[in-house]
Amino acid sequence: MAENRKLTVSSSPHIRSAQDTRSIMLDVIIALSPALLVAVYVFGLRALVLTCVSVAASVFFEWAYRKLMKKPSSIGDLSAVITGMLIAYCLPANTPYWIPVIAAFFAIVIVKQLYGGIGKNFLNPALAGRAFVVASWPALLALSPAPLGYDSIFNFGSDAVTAATPMASLHAGSLPDVGILDMFLGKIGGSLGEVSSFALLVGGAYLVIRKIICCRIPVSYILTVAVLTFIFPKGNNNLQWMLYNLLGGGLMLGAIFMATDYSTSPVTPKGQIIFGIGCGLLTVFIRYFGSYVEGVSYAILIMNVCVWLIDKYTLPRRFGVTREDKRSAKKSKEVAAQ
Amino acid sequence: MSFKFHGGVHPPDKKSPADKTQVIPLNPPSLVVIPMSLHIGAPCRPAVKVGDMVKLGQKIGDSDAPVSAPIHATVSGKVTAVEPRLTPAGTMVTSVVIENDGMDTPCETMVPHSEEELSDPDAIVALIREAGIVGMGGATFPTAFKITSGKGKVDTVIINGAECEPYITSDYRTMLEHPEEVLGGIRLIMKACGVSRAIFAIEDNKADAIALLKSKNSENSGIDILPLKTLYPQGAEKQLIKTVTGLEVPPGGLPAAVGCAVFNCFTAYSVYRAAYEGRPAIERVVTVAGSAMEQPKNYLVRVGTPLEYVFEQAGGFIKEPHKVIMGGPMMGVAVHDLSVPVIKGTNALLAFCEDETRTVENPTCIRCGKCVEVCPMNLLPLYMYMYEQKDDYAGMERNRLTDCIECGACAYNCPGRLHLTHSFRAGKAKIAARAAAEKARAEATKAATTV
């Protein structure tokens, strides 16, 4: 059988696991959906429509940019869908529909694609997009609709019945006037995707079980906030103050879905813990001392720009070189220097 | 008691039904092609010329270099050519081509060694060298040199029965069918190394082999049979030593640096046969499997048998193969020409009819860190890849690219489908080329200044 046979020659390995970028992103979308269901229950269909607008805009900009630049299309990896969902999740449900479109443009084109697309951006696109619109139109995004005060999906302005969010009272130094269970389940005012810590934790558990994320970043982040708020309760009951701080605002959304963004978080185990602690510290600092009522998004954005530095200085221990080896090498160097 | 190395992956093991398939001796082909380099180290000089008649087991190549192993005729017959031929690695190597006379006339040197001889460690080392035994797990490092170079430093012999690559069952079948011979070979290796303790490490997906070996192993043999968690790359030398002893071989060092010497279980079997049957390393068990084959087979194949002959005897391809691999799917070598021969380290021949590498047009790193999670050498493959692509030597060095053992766990796990292992091989070559160029330049300037 000496016939001419065409055989492929390539470098090993010759097999690969089935999990690819698209399947990972699909898992994240699944993990994000419980929060959307709660948002629709709490804020009505407008929350869903707002999310759809945001997703559509993100996918469109991703497609259009790559098309214009004659680069291979990347909408198939579904990462733009997640960016769109996350942008909507950190906006109040009564946000005018054009706001997430602008946020999506900023997130996808300026923050993500100009740096080379997925994996290359150094800021979380959704958070940067949100920061951009919050800085540009603060008045439009300051207030959230009251829970269960359903707004018409045809309301294109921002004039719904609004209510102070729990974060506003926490910022003022007092416990909000909402039950802890409502806080946990999400019957509160706030950005549409952040209100239900329960739904977000369910999604987070799914991601951990599917090994999409590991729990180092979310756990170190949430624990840092828990410890700090427990120790410094601003004159309130320690435990209550801590719980309201954990359940209020965007902490769960940020810790589980934003701080764990692959492109903008460290890859080393030690680095991930440092990153989580850094996010936690900054979140509490901004909440306590900043003029913004919420600190999660800026905390994560600030830590995002430190990622390369963190990775560089948290290189895992070299195989075959123990800590004692390192110490003795250092000592002999010092001796040699003397 | 066992330790754990960092990372690792769980590729589907696909060992069934090959694991139920008894090893059958494959009839030698009419023509064998024996490269004069079947090992790591110095190639052998051919000791025969065209027209010579050779006997089975007759030495046809040898070298005076310390890191080398002699080569024997794997059939009896007439030498028809001594010329460069293609090897599985894709290189041209001087090879001895023997036309099989079908008689298998044994060479006079193929006689069992006496018990008296086998009580002398040096005599055992000598017979291992004479038999041309090399690391049969695929590394093909000359076994006798491994033993002599580790003398005085090695206190633990580790026998590698992990067989962690998917599809391969050659070691497993050997353990099941020849447990006493394998254990006997281990005792000889222990004696040769001058150690009283050996650990026979086997992945726990081979429970019946473990049980059988335990029942055949006498209590005072000094051999511990240690089940290991099934995890790829459990059988990689550094990872195996770490799992068994908790010790890590230092970067650039040999296992002897931590008092260990690792031998493959088929190497132990070959040592036994060389000692008690006088049979040199002229054949080995090869698993033939893959989606292009109807039934997986385990064959005892003579070294030098062309791959196409093995596949033909195994029933031929039921579908046109897309890729043929010598070795396992994680670390094996893809071959493009099926006329190349089986060599001493060939533990499997796999023929796949579909591309299972899931290659994509635009491999993209999403920084998910899944490569970091699985790297058994504690490396950051994504950064190594990035710096290699940019030819950034400082970055490659800082990220210890040369520590990579090329196990392929990162590339296997990469959702962005980056060609990670390939990139690291290229990176190592670049680093070596640059170091050589720098050395040459330094020597040139030195020569210029002295003149």
Interface residues (C-beta under 8 A of the other chain):
Chain A: M1 A2 R5 L7 T8 V9 S10 S11 S12 P13 H14 I15 R16 S17 A18 Q19 D20 T21 S23 I24 P72 S74 D77 S79 G117 I118 G119 C214 Y262 S263 S265 V267 T268 P269 D311 L315 P316 R317 R318 F319 G320 V321 T322 D325
Chain B: H6 V9 P11 G90 P166 K238 E248 V249 P250 P251 G253 E308 E312 G316 E320 P321 H322 K323 V324 I325 P329 M330 M331 G332 V333 A334 V335 H336 D337 L338 S339 L350 F352 D355 E356 T357 R358 T359 V360 E361 N362 T364 C365 I366 R367 C368 G369 V372 E373 P376 M377 N378 L379 L380 L382 Y383 R398 N399 R400 D403 E406 G408 A411 Y412 N413 C414 P415 G416 R417 H419 T421 H422 R425
